[in-house]
């Protein structure tokens, strides 16, 4: 009995299961609106960043 090589088996499998191997169509993601909680946390983070930058400026000026 002749042994079938791996590439031939892979080709046969690819022919038998074309639906399984086909790529799905790209579905564009729909952006979600920003929530009030997210806006509040963004505001808090922005304030913390500004305070941190001001503290760095004070420390650099002391030098």
N, C-alpha and C positions, 0 to 999 in steps of 0.2 A: 504494500500500500504506500502510495506516495504522500509525503507530508506537505501540507500547504504552508507556504511561508507567511510571516506576519503581515507584510504589506498587502498580499492578496486577500487575507482575511479582513483586513481593515477596509479595503476597497469593496468587498462584498457586503460588509456591514453598512458602509456608507450608501450603497445602492438600495439596501433593504429598508433602511430607516431614514428616508430623506426628510420627513416631517420633524423628526427628533433632532436632526442636525442643523436644520435651517435656523438662521438667526431671527429673533423677534424684531419687529419693527420698532423704531425708536419712538417712545412716547414722551413728548416734551413736558417737563414738570410745570405745574401751574403754581405760580408764586402765591403764598398765603399772605393775607394782610397782617400788618404788625399789630400786636395786641398792646393794650394800655400798660400791662405789666412789663412788657419788653421795652417800651419807651421809657418807663420809669427807671428800670435798671440801667438802660443806656445813659440816661441823664446822670444817675449816681456815679456810674463808671467815668463819665466825662469830667464830673467835678473832682473825683479822686485823682484823675490824671492831671488836671490843671493844678491841684494842690501839690502833687508830687513834683511837677515841673517847677513850681514856685519854690519849693523847699530845696531843690537842686540848685536853683539860681542863687538862693541865699547862701548855701554852703560854698559855692564856687566863688562868690564875691568876698567871702571872709578870707579866703586864701590870699 
